[in-house]
């Protein structure tokens, strides 16, 4: 990597060394820390690629990749700004009216605005073009009815970008008739119901939308033609370091367990896992390069998400098998970490798209369907 990227990495590590220990446990709810997100905003680590007039810093996608990687590897509590910075802000920048951009993007860049993603529904899963939640034109706005499911952090978010049905699909194009909307989560008619995951964390939600009115200014892009927009949003979601670093603590504990003179079988197993991780990292970095060149790497992003999910979900079981070859008698720390991530791993298939849908996208991109 270039000297400039190395400088960015060093700056982020210095920021983390100075900041992480100062975060109050009372302001860190399972990785959601508004005070840490504000510090990231003050340090210029949010909205890095955006124009300065909207609070951004006009840096490259490669620099942003380095920042994302360092924050995630350090297990920094970034969730209060992560979705807004990763994809929602980019969608507003490209498709929102200037009034919305000017009002919201600077708040995101300051670490003061949280977003959730309104894509999945109970009977749609990752088949986004089958969504049924509707928006109907009404005066100078739209009335929304329906519900979204598996909506991460909806209970904390200020806004949702929702993909809604505004017209029936056409006979020759089931992607027609979808529109993206910016939905304030405090609007009348929005109800959020919690869905606890298997370790008891409140992460997912069901969002009920009952006669929710939004103004015309909250339409993002072209009415009835949001299929390509949604594809672009998913590229941001599927291709970054968060697609292969979520279960990283398992690997780090396994390396600690190996100590300085590991059994050959343990050393070989760790070597294979690290080699796979580095391959995923290189693929993700290449997508950041493509985004920098204004390309639309939807096939590549789907590959990273699918391969990353497989690696993350397999890691806890592989670590449990490999840990039996450790010469250390102290196994409780890694057993606790393995158990936690074995319970969390199934959700990785849901977030960002199920493997079956992703493989369909890959097959289409390769000309196989």
KAJO-V607192 format. One record per residue. SS is DSSP state (~ for helix, > for strand, _ for the rest). PSI is psi in whole degrees, 0 to 359 (none if undefined). BURIAL is 1 if it has 16 or more other C-alpha atoms within 10 Angstrom, else 0. Layout:
ss={SS/SS}
psi={PSI/PSI}
burial={BURIAL/BURIAL}
//
This chain:
ss={_/_/~/~/~/~/~/~/~/~/~/~/~/~/~/~/~/~/~/~/~/~/_/_/~/~/~/_/>/_/_/>/_/~/~/~/~/~/~/~/~/~/_/_/_/_/_/_/_/_/_/~/~/~/_/_/_/_/_/_/~/~/~/~/~/~/~/~/~/~/~/~/~/_/_/_/_/>/_/_/_/~/~/~/~/~/~/~/~/~/~/~/~/~/~/_/_/~/~/~/~/~/~/~/~/~/~/~/~/_/_/_/_/_/>/>/>/>/_/_/_/_/_/_/_/_/_/~/~/~/_/_/_/>/>/>/>/>/_/_/>/>/>/>/>/>/>/>/>/_/_/_/_/_/_/_/_/_/>/>/>/>/>/>/>/_/_/_/_/>/_/_/>/_/_/_/_/>/>/>/>/>/>/>/_/_/_/_/_/>/>/>/>/>/>/>/_/_/_/_/_/>/>/>/>/>/>/>/>/>/>/>/>/>/>/~/~/~/>/>/_/_/_/_/>/_/~/~/~/~/~/~/~/~/~/~/~/~/_/_/~/~/~/_/_/_/_/~/~/~/~/~/~/~/~/~/~/~/_/_/_/_/_/~/~/~/~/~/~/~/~/~/~/~/~/~/~/~/~/~/~/~/~/~/~/~/~/~/~/~/~/~/_/_/_/_/_/~/~/~/~/~/~/~/~/~/~/~/~/~/~/~/~/~/~/~/~/~/~/~/~/~/~/_/_/_/_/_/_/_/_/~/~/~/~/~/~/~/~/~/~/~/~/~/~/~/~/~/~/_/_/_/_/_/~/~/~/~/~/~/~/~/~/~/~/_/_/_/_}
psi={162/162/325/318/324/323/320/316/316/321/319/319/321/320/316/320/324/331/319/317/345/356/124/134/331/347/32/91/93/47/1/103/99/324/321/320/322/322/321/320/316/329/359/28/5/142/34/324/358/161/148/330/344/19/2/189/1/42/177/163/331/320/319/323/315/316/313/315/316/318/317/318/329/0/37/146/80/0/341/340/356/307/319/320/319/317/320/316/320/322/319/318/322/327/347/161/163/330/315/315/311/330/327/320/316/327/320/313/333/355/28/7/125/138/155/169/122/72/295/149/166/320/15/327/233/2/80/335/5/12/148/349/127/150/126/134/136/102/236/24/206/147/127/135/135/202/156/151/156/34/98/133/20/332/350/348/150/328/157/138/113/138/119/155/118/344/158/151/150/166/327/5/99/351/346/150/10/142/144/140/148/116/117/131/349/11/150/134/356/122/132/125/131/148/113/140/184/347/6/5/144/99/305/165/159/133/118/131/106/102/45/123/132/145/159/330/347/2/133/116/207/134/136/3/41/5/313/324/313/323/317/319/320/334/315/321/325/343/353/179/338/349/355/4/2/325/16/324/330/313/320/320/325/320/318/322/330/328/201/336/72/158/145/322/322/317/317/318/316/320/318/316/317/320/319/318/316/326/316/318/316/322/316/319/324/326/321/322/320/320/323/329/13/33/169/80/65/323/315/319/319/322/317/315/315/310/321/319/316/316/315/321/329/334/312/317/319/321/322/318/316/330/340/344/5/145/353/143/349/98/352/316/313/328/319/319/317/315/317/312/340/324/329/334/322/328/341/334/329/310/129/0/134/157/322/315/317/319/331/319/317/315/318/318/331/3/23/355/none}
burial={0/0/0/0/1/0/0/1/1/0/0/1/1/0/1/1/0/0/0/0/0/0/0/0/0/0/0/1/0/0/0/1/1/1/1/1/1/1/1/1/1/0/0/1/1/1/1/1/1/1/0/0/0/1/1/1/1/0/0/1/1/1/1/1/1/1/1/1/1/1/1/1/0/0/0/1/1/1/1/1/1/1/1/1/1/1/1/1/1/1/1/1/1/0/1/1/1/0/0/1/1/1/0/1/1/1/1/1/1/1/1/1/1/1/1/1/1/1/1/1/1/0/0/0/1/1/0/1/1/1/1/1/1/1/1/1/0/0/0/0/1/1/1/1/1/1/1/1/1/1/1/1/1/1/1/1/1/1/1/1/1/1/1/1/1/1/1/0/1/0/0/0/0/0/1/1/1/1/1/1/1/1/1/1/1/0/0/0/0/1/1/1/0/1/1/0/0/0/0/0/0/1/1/1/1/1/1/1/1/0/1/1/1/1/1/1/0/1/1/1/1/0/1/1/1/1/1/0/1/1/0/1/1/1/1/1/1/1/1/1/1/1/1/1/1/1/1/1/1/1/1/0/1/1/1/0/1/1/0/0/0/1/0/0/0/1/1/0/1/1/0/0/1/0/0/0/1/0/0/1/1/0/1/1/1/1/1/1/1/1/1/0/0/0/0/0/1/1/1/1/1/1/1/1/1/1/1/1/1/1/1/1/1/0/1/1/1/1/1/1/0/1/1/0/1/1/0/0/0/0/0/0/0/1/1/0/1/1/0/1/1/1/0/1/1/0/1/1/1/0/1/1/1/1/1/0/1/1/1/0/1/1/0/0/0/0/0/0/0}
//
